[in-house]
Amino acid sequence: MEYIKVSQAAEKWGLSTRWVRALCAENKIDGVIRKGGLYMIPADVEKPIDGRTLRSKTLQSEFAALFLKIDHKKEEIAKRRPFTKGELQRLQDEFLVEFTYNSNAIEGNTLTLQETAMVLEGVTIDQKPLKDHLEAVGHKDAFIYVQSLVSDGKVITEREIKQIHSLVLMDRPEDKGIYRRIPVRIMGAVHEPPQPYLIEPKMNELIRKNEQNKKSMHPIERIARFHLDFEGVHPFVDGNGRTGRLVLNLDLMQNNYLPVNVKFTDRKKYYEAFDAYYRDGDAGKMIELIAGYVGERLGQYLEMLGIKEV
């Protein structure tokens, strides 16, 4: 029988080498033999079934009650149109500060919430790196751009994603808006991002699949899955997390949901959701996390209106 290496099987099936190696270790590929530290895979064996594809068929019913509750909250707020333009602006400004602080803190920015607010008002914080200041300003500019895309009814394309990234990475002019040209690893993660030559086709496929899923998935499930897959591609040399969370909010707002703030204090849960997806094919943890944030923000608006949660 003819055998191929893990790297050859990964390229043939469009999977990462780390994922194929994990499937071999778990005996999920028929006929694999081990020679020393190497796995040898039968050349004619079929690609293993992707648990993510199977699981997606059950998620709609699994989260149906949660999605229904969220959409009911959204409808209650929409019926009342309660806030003035000035009140909405105040709420948006407060969200922007918290979103910028948390999204940057997840990636290692050292500004506190209060310092982030001051930087966004044009104040320089003594003894804090210039990089941290530029990241805060760049994130603010990127979110304002995202809001303009929502107002203009723009769909998510590679061009918009690259432009968001260009604003996020304003301190790195040589890297902003450009797909990475080197392989990368996500420290501590089970997933290995694809090689650089695969990024553009994978991004094209990701955006195409996202459009297709609009016909069959609840928006929150689809948006959470897009976020999981985008971060898995890891298309840029830096700024993928911040860009991904901005794109996530772009998609939420395009579907008339409030933007969400993935909190720095929830980063462990956030990272575990990625591991669950890429290790076990379980998108549910990320869907539940995003849905929880959406429901929480809607609940805050209802509370401000003095309306009992529905």
N, C-alpha and C positions, 0 to 999 in steps of 0.2 A: 504494500500500500504506500502511496506517495503522501508525504507529510509536508506541512508548511510551518513556518515560525509564527509566533504571536504577532510580531510586527506585520508580517504578510497578511495574516488573517484580519488584523485591525484595519489595514488599508483596503482589503477586499470588501469588508462589511461596512466600512465607514464608521468604525468605533475607535475609541482610544485604546492604546496598548494596555494601559492600566486596567481598563474595563474588561478586555478580553482575558487578561491574566487572572483577574478575579473570578471570571466565569469558569476558567480552567480549574482554579483552586477549589471551587464549589461544585465541581463535577457537573456543570450545566452544559457542557459541550461533549457530544458523543465521541468516543474513540480516542480521546486525548491520552498521550503517553508522556511520561516525564523522564528526561535524561539529565541527571544532575540537577542543576537549577533551572533548566529550560523545559518548557512545555512544547510538545510537537503535536500539531493538529492535523487530522486527516484532510487532505486537500479538497475532497469532494463533500465534506460535511456541510449541512445547511446552516445558514446563519441562525443563531439561537433566537428564540422568541423574545421580543422586548417587553418586559413586564409593564413598562410605562404605557405601551399601546393597549394592552389588555385592561389595565387599571382604569384608563380614561373612560371605558364603557360603563363603569360603575360609579364614577365620581358624581355624575349629574344627580343621581338619586340620593347618593350619600350626603350631599351638601344642599339638596333641594330646599329643606326647611330653613337652613341658614340663609340661603340666597333670597328666599321669599320674605323673610323677616327684614333683611337689609333693604330690599326693594320697596317694602311697605313703608319703612322709615323715609326713604328717599321721596316717595310719593306724598307723604304727609308734609314734608318740608316744601316740596314744589307747589302744593296747593295753596300754601299761605304766602309765598313770596315775601317773607317777613322783614328783610333788612333793607335799609337805605343804602345808597351807593357808598356813603361815607362809612357806615357800619361794616359793610362787606370789605372795604379797603382795609379797615383796621384789623379785621379778622385775618385777612390774607397776609398782611404785614407780619402779624404775630406768628402765623403758621410758617412763613418764609424763614424767619429767624430760627425757629425750632427745627425745621426741616434741614436748613443749612448746617446748623450745629451738629445734629445727630448724624446726618449722612457723611459729613467730613470726619467726625469723631470716630466713626466705624473704621475709617481708613487711616487713622493715626494722627489726625489734626489735634493740636494741643489747646486750641482756644476753648474757653468755657462758654456756656450759653450767654452769659452777660457780655463777655468779650466779643463774641460773635456779633451780638446786637450792636455793639459800639463800632466794630469794624465796618459793618454794613451802613453805618451812619457817617463813615469817613474818618473815624478816629484810629490812630495808630497805637497799638498796645506795646508798651515798653517790654523788652526782653522776650518778645515772642517772634519767631522766625518770619521773615518776609513771605516765605512760601505759605505759611498758614494764613496770612492776610490775603494773599492772592487767591488761595483756594476758596476762601469765604466769598470774596467779590465775584470770582468766576462762577461759583455755584448760584449766586443770586442772579447774575446776568443770564445764566442758562435757564433758570426757572422762569424768568420774565419772558425769555424767548419761547419756552414751552407754552406759556399762557397765550402768547401771540399766535402760535400754531393752532391752539384750540379755537381762538376767536376767528381765525381764518378758515377753519374747517379742513386743515391739512391732514392727510393720511400719513401714517408712519412709513417712511422709506429710508433707504441707506443714507440719502442726502441729509435728511433731518437728523438722523442719529449722529452722523459725522459732525454736523454743525453744533449739536448739543455738546458733543465731546470737545469740540474746538473751544467752546466757552468754558467748560469745566477745566480744561488743561491750559488755561491762559498763561500759566507760568512756564509752559514747556512748548514754545513755538515750533520746535523741530518735530514734535510728536503729535501735536493736536490735529484731530480729524483725519488721522492716517492709520490704516490697519497695520498692526505690528508686523515686522519682518523677521522676527526671531521667535523661537519656541519659548514658552514660559511654563512655569509650574505654579500652582496655587498652594502655598505652604500649608500643610496640615489637612488638605482636602483629598478626598478619594478620587476625584475626577482629574484627568489630565487633558487640558485644552488641546484642540487640534493644531497641527502644523500650520505655519503661515500660508502655504499655498492652498490650503483648504478653507481659509477664512471667508473669502469672497463668495465661493459657491454655497458655503453653509449659511452665510448671512442672507443670500438670495432665497435659499430654501426656507429659512426661518421666517422671513417676511411673507413669502408666498403661503406657507402653512398657517401663519397667523390670520391672513385674510380668509383662508378656507374655513378655519375654525370659528369665524364669526357666524357662520350659518348653523353650527351645531352645538356650540358651547355657551354657557352663561358667560357674560363678559368677565366676571371676576375670576372664574376658572381659567379662561383663555389668557387673561392678562398675567396671572400668576405663572402659568406654563411658559409664556413668552419670556418672562423674567428669568425663569430657571434655565431655559435654553440659551438665552442671550449671554448670561453669565458663564454658561458652559463653553460657549464659543470663545469668550474672552478676547474680543477682536482687537483691542488696543493694548499697547504696552503698559499703560497706566490709566487710571480713571474709569475702569470698567464698572465698578460698583456704583459710583456716583452717577455715571451716565445711565446705567441700567435703572436706577431708582427714579431718575428724572423721566425716562421713557415710560416706566410703569405709571407714573402720575399723569403723563401726557395721555396715555390710553384711558386711564380712569376718568379724567376730566372730559375726554372726547365722548365718553359714555354717560356723562351727566352725574358722575360720582364726585365726591370731594377728594382732593389729593390726600395721600397718607404719609405718615412720618414713621419710617422704620427706626425705632429708638435704639440708641447706643446701648442702653441697658438690656435690650433684647437681642444683642448681637449673637450670643451663644445659640439661642433658639433659631435665629435667622440662618446661621451657618449650618446648624443641624438639619434644617429643611433642605439645604442643597445636598448634604451628604445622603439624606434619605432618598432623594430623587436619583442621584447618580450611583448610589450603592445598591438600593433596593427597588428602584423604579417607582417610588412612592412620591407623587406630586402633592398628596393630600396635606402634608404639613405646611407647605408654602401657601397652598390655597386657603387653608384655615387661618394662617397668620395674616395674610392680606385681607381676607374677609373680616377678620377680627378688627383690624385697624379701620377698615371702611365703616363697619358698624359702630365702632367707638366714636369716630368723628361725627357721624350722623346723629348719634345719641347726644353728643355735646351740643349740637345745634338745636335739637329738640328741647334739651334742658334749658338752654338760653331763652327759648320761646315759652317756657313754662308748660310744655306739653309732656304728658306722661308717655314714657317709651312704649312703642307698640310692638 
